[in-house]
Amino acid sequence: MDFRTGLGWDSHRTRTGRDLILGGITVTAEFGLLGHSDADILLHAVTDAILGAAALGDIGMIFPDNDPQWKNAASDQFVRKALELAREKGYALVNVDTTVILEKPKLKDYRLPIRENLARLLELPLDAVSVKFKTSEKVGPVGTGLSAEAQAIVLLQRS
């Protein structure tokens, strides 16, 4: 069997006047994230992880942030395209493990909706999707509320 792992990471600055979207779910917050698309750091990290596992580059190569067609775009389409490209290379997604690093708001009440949305989007059973939340313990740009980060790792298997 041929297995591939991929690691994804994304970071965006916080900005008032924008929605905070994580894993395709709108989170109640006093701020959102600044970006060309909807700035969904979790879906961006998952997209990069899938592309990386299939040796297809990164999100910026396929969805450049200077292309007007991606302005305010929903990031679920990035994940779908990454999955499609991986499948064209003969890979199937096995599981995903993710972490969102954000000082506030507390996200525990969003864990299940985000997991469910990721599972639907990735066409995986719920028990193959992990979503964890961490703070930065008030250290660095995340800890001071200037930014947020997300990490993802995926496992692909040759189908």
WOURHU-V929821 format. One line per field, one symbol per residue. ss: DSSP state (h for helix, s for strand, l for the rest). A space follows every 10 residues. Layout:
# WOURHU-V929821
ss=???
This chain:
# WOURHU-V929821
ss=llssssssss ssssslllls ssllssslll lsslllllll hhhhhhhhhh hhhlllllhh hhlllllhhh lllllhhhhh hhhhhhhhll ssssssssss sllllllhhh hhhhhhhhhh hhlllhhhss sssslllllh hhhlllssss ssssssssl
